[in-house]
Amino acid sequence: MRRQLVTGLLMTVVMVVVLGLLYPLAMTGAAQLFARDKANGSFVTKNGTVVGSSLIGQAFTDKSGNPIPRYFQSRPSAAGTGYDALASGGSNDGPSSKTLIETVHERVLAYRRLNGLRAKTAVPIDAVTASASGLDPAISVANARLQAPRVARVRGIPLARVLALVAAHTEDRPLGVLGEPTVNVLKLNLALDTTR
């Protein structure tokens, strides 16, 4: 019996050291070696100040929560009060949920109103639904193109210039085959702030 207890205790100590110390150190080292920027949070800076992360979305709204028209708007978030990484998660409302149907309908109307779209204009799904994580930093190219005329009009710059910025900030599919091309909203809005 004593031999089994000693063996069990030694195995516990070995596994704690291997899995609780050596493995995390090895993974941290590999992340720092092969993906330093992502491992450190992919921070985005403006004039030497961190303004966000390219991996986590953020709201471009005023103090009252209204969208700021001069900026492209991110995908809605269900994470806490919005893009809260500590509360990451979706609403868990299914397609038959009355709450989801009403919320999407309200968001469609608000999106059309904000962007000056006709009542029958199709609205991209990512403009009116939150993702599973609630932290998406990017929107679809179609969503960005629908917002571009509003941004150009409010900023007083040519639409062609705004569309060129959208194209320049379009990121290809991960691994070339997964998902669809997307536009990182934070990076695009920062580029807009330096455009005349």
N, C-alpha and C positions, 0 to 999 in steps of 0.2 A: 504494500500500500504506500509506504513512504517513497519507494522508488518511482511509483506512478505520479505522486504529488510533485516530486522534484523534477521529473521529466515534463510534466504539465506546466510547472512554473517557469522552467527554462525556455520552453517553447513560447510561452506568453511573452517573456522578456525579449526573445529573439524577434518575434513577430512585431512587437511594439517598436523595436529599434529599426527593423527593416521597413515596415509599412508606415510607421508613424514618424520616422526621421529620415532614413536614407531615400526612400521612394519620393517623398515630397521635395527633398533637396535636389534629387536628380531631375524631376519634372520642372522645378523652378529654374535650374541651370539650363536645361534644354530650351525652355521658353525664352530665357534671356539670350541664349545663343542664336536661336533660329527665328524668333518672332518678338524681338525686344519691344517694339512699339506697341503691339497688341498686349503683350504681357504686362506692360506698365500703364495700361488704360487707354491708349490711343488718344491722348489729350490733344485738343486743338487750341492753339494760342492765337491771340490777337494783340499786337503791340506788347508782347512779352507776358501777357496775362492769360491764364487758362480760362477759356470761355465755354468749354464743354468737352465731350468725347465724341469721336466719330463713330463710336459703337453704340451710343445711347441717344435716343431722340430727346428733343426738348420742345417746349411750347414757345411759339413766337406770338405771345399775347400781351395785352396791357395789364395793368394792375387789377382790372375788373374781370379779366379772363376773356376779353374780346380779342379776336384775331387782329394783328397789326397788318393792315393791307399792303404795306410796302415790302413785306416778307412773304416768302413761300411758307405755306402752312404744312406742318408735319402730319403724319397719320394720327388719328385719335388714339389715346392711351387709356387703358383701364387699370393701370398700375398706380395704386394709391390716389394721390391728387393729380397724377399725370407724370409719367416718366420717372417714377420713384423706383430706383433699382432695388430698394429694400422691400418693396411691395410688388415685385414683378409678377405678372400673371394676367390672364384674360378675365373677362366678365363671366365666363362659363355659361353664357346664355346660348342656347341652341337655336337652330333655324326656325323652330316653331314658337320660340319665346315671344310673348306679347311685348315684353320690355325691349327686347332687341329690335323687333319690327318697328316699334314706335320711335326708338332712339335713332335707328337708321333713317327712317322717314324724316325726322327732324333735322338730322345732319345733312341729308340730301337737299332739303329746302335751304338750309343755311349756306351750304357750299355754293348752290346756284346763285343765291342772293349776293354773297361775298364776291363771286367772280363775274357777276353780271351775265349769267347764262340763261338761256331760254328754258321754259318749263319742261320741254321734252328732251333737253340735252342729257345724254347718258353721263352718269357720274361714275368714275372709277371706284371699284369696291374698296380700295385702300384709302380712299378719301373719307369714307363714312363708317368703317369698321376698325376696331382695334385688333392688333395682332395677338397671338397667344401669350407673348411675353409682355406686351404693352410698352416695349422699349424701342421699337423699330426706329432707326435713325434715317431711314430712306423712304422715298415714295416712288411710285411707278412713273415711268417716263410720260405716260398719258396724263397722269395727275399733274405733273409739273408743266406740261404743255398747256393744259387748261387754265392753270394759274398764271402763266406767263403774261397774257395780255393785261391782267389787272396790275401785276407788279410793274410792268413797263409804263402803264398809264399813270400810276401813282408816283412813280419815281421820275417820270418825264424823260425816259430814255427810249430809244427805238426798240420795238418788239424784236427785231432781228438780233439785236445785241443780247437781249435777255435769252432768246432761244439758243444763241451761240453759247452762252454760259451754261444753259441746261445741258446742251450736248457735251460741253467740255467736262461737266461734272457727272456725266452718266457713267456708272460703273457696270461692267459686263457681268454676265451670269457667273456665279461661283463655279469654279472648275470648268467653265465654258459650257455647261449643260444644265446646271441646277437653277430653277426659278427663272426670273425675267430680269432684264437690265433695270437698274434702279438709279435714283438720284439722291445723294446724301444732302439732306436739307440744310444742315448746319454749314457745311462747306460751301454750298451754293449761296446761302444768304451772306456769308462772310465775303465771298467774291463780289456779290452785288454791292456791298457797302464800300468797296474800293473802285466801283465802276462809275464813270461820269457819263 
